[in-house]
Amino acid sequence: MSKILLILHVLAAVIAVGPVTVAGSMFPSAVRRAAAAPDRPEPVAAVRLLHQICRVYALVGLAVPVFGFATASSMHVLGSPWLIVSIVLTGVAALVLALLVLPAQEIAIAGLSGSGADTETAATRLEPAQIRRLAMLTGAFNLLWATVTILMIVRPGSTTGA
């Protein structure tokens, strides 16, 4: 049963977290392109699509810790320090995504869309500092997940020799 749970955990991580990290990383540059071409709808549509990918796969990503806890429980490693650190980092990554990245993406979309204002005014509402902050937050999210992935593979103190 542990192997099946581990397979489900890894598949959930690859299928859910991968798209969030890629789409999230692409988002800041897509916002810059959209702000540079306020008269074209395609770049704004791309930004909205990237945000939708991040939102949907963030929800799908909830399966990762669910299968992770089930796997760790079946392997009797819930008290292992590497796992506890991974759980904490996963929680921090989830908070960064839910409380910082996704809301910042929504603000950027609102800045691009405007609220009835002309497109030039809407584009100028997006400060370069906001886009840089969003890129930094997305990078932090990605770094947290990379660290968790490394901990899952190396597992300090593991008897597998990895």
Backbone torsions as a table, in degrees:
resi	resn	phi	psi	omega
1	MET	NA	-34.5	-179.8
2	SER	-60.3	-39.8	-179.2
3	LYS	-65.3	-40.2	179.1
4	ILE	-64.7	-45.4	178.2
5	LEU	-62.5	-40.1	178.5
6	LEU	-64.4	-41.7	177.5
7	ILE	-60.9	-46.1	179.5
8	LEU	-63.3	-39.8	178.9
9	HIS	-62.6	-47.9	-179.1
10	VAL	-66.9	-43.4	177.8
11	LEU	-61.4	-42.6	178.1
12	ALA	-61.8	-40.6	179.5
13	ALA	-64.5	-45.6	-178.4
14	VAL	-67.2	-45.6	-175.0
15	ILE	-73.4	-34.1	-175.9
16	ALA	-95.1	-48.7	-174.4
17	VAL	-76.3	-34.9	179.2
18	GLY	-54.8	-53.2	179.5
19	PRO	-61.6	-35.3	178.5
20	VAL	-65.5	-43.4	-178.9
21	THR	-66.6	-39.9	-179.9
22	VAL	-70.7	-52.5	-178.5
23	ALA	-63.0	-40.2	178.1
24	GLY	-63.5	-38.4	179.1
25	SER	-69.8	-32.3	179.7
26	MET	-77.7	-22.2	-172.0
27	PHE	-59.1	-50.6	-177.4
28	PRO	-58.4	-43.0	179.6
29	SER	-69.5	-32.9	176.3
30	ALA	-65.7	-37.2	177.0
31	VAL	-65.1	-42.3	178.2
32	ARG	-60.1	-44.0	178.8
33	ARG	-64.0	-41.5	-179.3
34	ALA	-66.7	-39.2	179.4
35	ALA	-68.6	-29.9	-179.8
36	ALA	-77.0	-18.7	-179.6
37	ALA	-127.9	66.4	-174.2
38	PRO	-65.3	-16.1	-178.6
39	ASP	-89.5	-3.9	-178.5
40	ARG	-108.2	130.0	-179.0
41	PRO	-79.1	-22.7	-174.9
42	GLU	-61.8	-45.3	179.8
43	PRO	-63.2	-35.4	177.6
44	VAL	-67.8	-38.5	177.3
45	ALA	-62.9	-37.8	178.0
46	ALA	-64.8	-41.3	178.8
47	VAL	-62.8	-44.6	178.9
48	ARG	-62.3	-40.3	179.2
49	LEU	-64.0	-44.5	178.9
50	LEU	-61.1	-40.3	178.0
51	HIS	-65.3	-41.7	179.1
52	GLN	-62.5	-41.2	176.9
53	ILE	-59.4	-45.8	-179.8
54	CYS	-61.2	-44.3	-178.5
55	ARG	-65.5	-48.1	-176.6
56	VAL	-65.6	-47.6	-177.5
57	TYR	-73.2	-21.2	172.4
58	ALA	-64.8	-40.4	177.4
59	LEU	-68.4	-42.9	177.5
60	VAL	-62.3	-32.7	-179.4
61	GLY	-63.2	-14.9	176.5
62	LEU	-61.9	-21.4	177.8
63	ALA	-68.2	-25.7	-177.2
64	VAL	-61.2	-55.5	179.1
65	PRO	-68.0	-29.3	178.2
66	VAL	-61.8	-51.6	178.2
67	PHE	-68.5	-30.2	178.5
68	GLY	-64.7	-46.1	177.7
69	PHE	-64.1	-41.0	178.9
70	ALA	-63.1	-41.2	178.9
71	THR	-65.0	-49.0	-178.7
72	ALA	-61.5	-38.3	178.7
73	SER	-65.4	-43.4	-179.1
74	SER	-69.7	-24.6	178.8
75	MET	-92.9	-3.1	178.7
76	HIS	59.7	45.3	179.2
77	VAL	-123.3	17.1	-176.7
78	LEU	-58.8	-26.6	-179.4
79	GLY	-93.3	2.7	-177.7
80	SER	-68.8	135.1	-178.5
81	PRO	-57.2	-40.2	-179.9
82	TRP	-63.0	-34.1	180.0
83	LEU	-74.2	-40.9	178.3
84	ILE	-61.5	-42.9	176.9
85	VAL	-62.4	-41.9	178.6
86	SER	-62.2	-41.1	179.2
87	ILE	-63.8	-44.4	179.4
88	VAL	-63.2	-46.2	179.6
89	LEU	-64.2	-36.0	176.4
90	THR	-64.2	-42.4	176.9
91	GLY	-62.1	-42.7	178.2
92	VAL	-63.7	-43.3	178.6
93	ALA	-60.6	-42.8	179.2
94	ALA	-63.0	-40.7	178.9
95	LEU	-67.2	-41.5	178.0
96	VAL	-59.8	-44.6	-179.8
97	LEU	-65.6	-51.2	-173.4
98	ALA	-72.3	-38.0	-173.2
99	LEU	-98.8	-18.5	-176.1
100	LEU	-121.1	-53.7	-174.4
101	VAL	-68.7	-55.7	-176.7
102	LEU	-61.1	-44.7	175.9
103	PRO	-62.9	-36.9	177.9
104	ALA	-66.0	-36.1	175.7
105	GLN	-64.1	-41.8	179.4
106	GLU	-64.0	-38.8	177.1
107	ILE	-63.8	-41.7	179.2
108	ALA	-63.6	-41.9	178.5
109	ILE	-63.6	-42.6	178.1
110	ALA	-62.7	-38.3	178.0
111	GLY	-65.6	-34.5	177.9
112	LEU	-74.2	-39.1	-174.8
113	SER	-76.6	-35.3	-175.6
114	GLY	71.0	170.9	177.7
115	SER	-124.4	72.1	179.4
116	GLY	84.0	-5.7	-179.7
117	ALA	-80.6	164.8	178.1
118	ASP	-67.4	157.2	-172.1
119	THR	-64.6	-31.5	-179.9
120	GLU	-65.2	-41.9	179.1
121	THR	-65.5	-41.6	-179.6
122	ALA	-61.9	-41.3	-178.6
123	ALA	-68.0	-33.7	-178.2
124	THR	-77.4	-14.1	176.6
125	ARG	-68.9	-20.8	179.1
126	LEU	-82.5	107.9	178.5
127	GLU	-77.8	140.1	175.4
128	PRO	-56.7	-33.6	178.8
129	ALA	-63.6	-35.0	178.0
130	GLN	-65.1	-42.0	-179.3
131	ILE	-68.1	-40.3	177.4
132	ARG	-63.9	-40.3	179.0
133	ARG	-63.5	-41.7	177.7
134	LEU	-62.5	-42.5	177.9
135	ALA	-62.4	-40.0	179.1
136	MET	-65.6	-43.6	179.5
137	LEU	-63.5	-41.3	177.7
138	THR	-64.2	-40.2	176.5
139	GLY	-62.3	-40.4	177.3
140	ALA	-63.3	-43.1	176.8
141	PHE	-58.5	-47.2	-179.4
142	ASN	-64.0	-39.9	179.0
143	LEU	-64.8	-40.2	176.9
144	LEU	-60.9	-44.6	179.4
145	TRP	-67.3	-36.5	177.4
146	ALA	-63.6	-40.5	178.9
147	THR	-63.9	-43.6	177.8
148	VAL	-61.7	-42.1	179.3
149	THR	-60.9	-44.4	178.5
150	ILE	-61.6	-44.4	178.5
151	LEU	-62.5	-37.0	179.2
152	MET	-67.5	-31.0	-179.1
153	ILE	-84.3	-48.1	-174.5
154	VAL	-77.5	-40.3	-179.5
155	ARG	43.3	79.8	-179.2
156	PRO	-51.9	133.2	-179.1
157	GLY	85.0	2.0	-179.2
158	SER	-68.0	150.3	176.9
159	THR	-92.9	6.5	-177.9
160	THR	-81.5	-13.3	179.8
161	GLY	83.1	5.9	179.8
162	ALA	-71.9	NA	NA
